[in-house]
Amino acid sequence: MDPPPQDKVLNSMHQLWVLGALSIDTGSVTDIGFKMVELPLDAPLAKMLLVGEELECLDEVVTIVSMLSVPSVFFRLNDQAEKSESDADRRKHLVPGFDHLT
């Protein structure tokens, strides 16, 4: 097995540092980093859950993380006429410039 490319490792470490999972001084795993490791999610999504708990908006964050963790929930039917109907239904819920929850 070949080791991963050095630039990928450094990029990953930088992302973990930005998320607060690694200490800037020593590069060791922080307390929040240990909590993030316990969640079976990508690091940014794990951090979202932990911060959502701190900010007492966990229900909303769980909804957002759930939607970001799966393939798109919107589907298209094979019938062309039904496609435009489903597109119209989807457009009813789109609000440009709003957040994930909206």
N, C-alpha and C positions, 0 to 999 in steps of 0.2 A: 504494500500500500504506500503510495506516494504522499508526502506531507502536503498540506494545502499551500497555495502560493502565499508568500510573505505579505504581499499587499492586501490580500483578503483577510488575513489574520489581524493585521494592523487596523484595517477598516472596521472589522467586527469589534475589536477592543475599543476603538474610538467611539463607536455607537454605544457600547455598554457604559463607557465613561460618561457620555452625554446623558444617558438615562439614569446615572447615579448608581449603577450596579458595581462599578469599579472605583476604588479610591484614586484620586489624582496624585497623591503623594507616593504611595507604595505600589499601586496597581493591584492591590488585594481586593477580594470581594467584600462589598459593604453589607450591612444588615439588610438593606432593601434588596440587594443582589441575591442574597440567600433566599429571601422570600420569593423573588422572581423565578428562581430555579425550580422551586416546588410546583409552579404552575405549568401545565403542559401547553404553553402558548409561546408565540414569538415574543421576544423581549419587550418590544413597544406595547404589545397588547397586555402582557403581564403587568407592566408598569401602570397602564391605564386602570386596570382593576384595583391595584393597590392604592393609587391616588384617589380613585372613585370612592373607596372605603373611607379614606381620610377625610374627604370633602363631603361625606354623607350623601352621595348621589350614586350609590352602587347600583341601584335598579336600572337607572338610565345607562350607566356605563356597561353593565352586563348585556343590555340590549344591543348597544353599539358594537361591543367586542364580538358578540355572537354573529351579528350580520357581517362583520369583517372577516370572520373565521371560516366562512363557508363560501362555496361558489355562489354566484348571483342567484337570488331567489326568483328573479323575473325570468319567465320562459316564453318562448314563441311556439305557437301551434303551427302545424304544417299547412293548414288552409290559409291562403293569402288574405281572404276577407277577414278571417278571425285575427290575423296579425295586426291589421290596422285598428281593429277594435281593442285588442290588448294594448297596443301602443297608446291609444287614446285614454284608456283607463290609467295607464302608467303616468302619462303626462299630467293627469289630475293631481297627482301626489308630488310632482316635482316643484320645488320652490327654489329658484336660483339664488345663490348667495347665502343659503341657510346651512345649518350644521347637520351632522350625520343623523341625529335623532329626528330632526324635522323631516 
